[in-house]
């Protein structure tokens, strides 16, 4: 189900209902009536996975079967129809026509995407998966970032930015098919050099399994959502 609020969350109106799951939502930063979400559903015993798009605030939707799901959808600031799509173990994809078609960019694991804003006309592209990688050529080549004091499994699931400081959320890791051993998350990581190196910034978080990050509009706090539902904040 998709719902829309025009009063800061006080009330909600349904804009679509489908069987299956919605994994990620992208709202055009220049036109809130243009929305994309990734989905997965079963139809007649077959799995259909891809994206749905609307350009009229949900009055009508167009479905595009990509054959894969996406965990993160991020706008390309240089192209109003451009969207970066993170597809977990399938890698990173790019659509230049708002989801109609796609181009594979890398097979590196991608749970989250960030286009950093350093005040110039160029942006660094970051992806988070079993590590953090960055690209300075639009996703043609990627380089592994340096992450200090992390020596076991890593799973990066979200990014946030506060001016020239970047943050990454790490969650617990479990490998299907292996013994039921879960590697704990590493909390929140921070980078002060545009994503080249990362250090622990978890502070006094009670749990290190972090699932979401957000910087408030006034840039006073970083909020971290932990597994289980609790939310904590860090003064910026």
ZILINTA-V337798 format. One record per run of one state. SS is the DSSP state (a for helix, b for strand, c for the rest). FROM is the first residue (numbers start at 1). LEN is the number of residues. Records with the same first field share a line. If there is no record, write none. Layout:
SS: FROM-LEN, FROM-LEN
This chain:
c: 1-1, 5-8, 17-4, 28-7, 44-2, 55-7, 66-6, 76-7, 87-1, 89-3, 96-7, 107-3, 111-1, 116-9, 129-3, 136-7, 145-1, 148-8, 163-2, 171-2, 174-9, 184-4, 192-5, 201-9, 216-5, 227-4, 236-1
b: 2-3, 13-4, 21-7, 35-9, 46-9, 62-4, 72-4, 83-4, 88-1, 92-4, 103-4, 110-1, 112-4, 125-4, 132-4, 143-2, 146-2, 156-7, 165-6, 173-1, 183-1, 188-4, 197-4, 210-6, 221-6, 231-5
